[in-house]
């Protein structure tokens, strides 16, 4: 018995969810959408459930472009088939993937340049601090740079900073 009562109450709620929408236009041309029927002093209209398409090109633009442009505009305004929609979707996906790849490459290039700049500045800082600078030769032995060699390395580091940090 309780199940039947619950079913009846639920069906009342469901039936009220299927309300109709009315489009009313008053004397001033104002459009009103309502669930109630339109008043007597307004003009009622129906609501279309069709898909809204992009408007065709403006008449002035169409006249300037000629008959070929009119044919293209009519063709583009026509509904697309499923195959055409799929092709357009795949093209958008490819374009997005290409743009993402390009931005990733630009980001990687910017990161590489920043790393080169940081390394060049660190080397220049090491030379400008002063003190003894050492290197390791091919035999694995440590040797120290002379003052002239340090100045050459410092000049090379300055040019690297100038090139890398622009």
Buried (B, 14 or more C-beta within 10 A) or exposed (E): EEEEEEEEEEEEEEEEEEEEEBBBBEEEEEEEEEEEEBEEEBEEEEEEEEEEEEEEBEEEEBEEEEEEBBEEBEEEEEEEEEEEEEEEEEEEEEEEEEEEEEEEEEEEEEEEEEEBBEBBBEBBEBBEEEEEBEEEEEEEEEEEBEEEEBEEBBEBBBEBBEEBEE
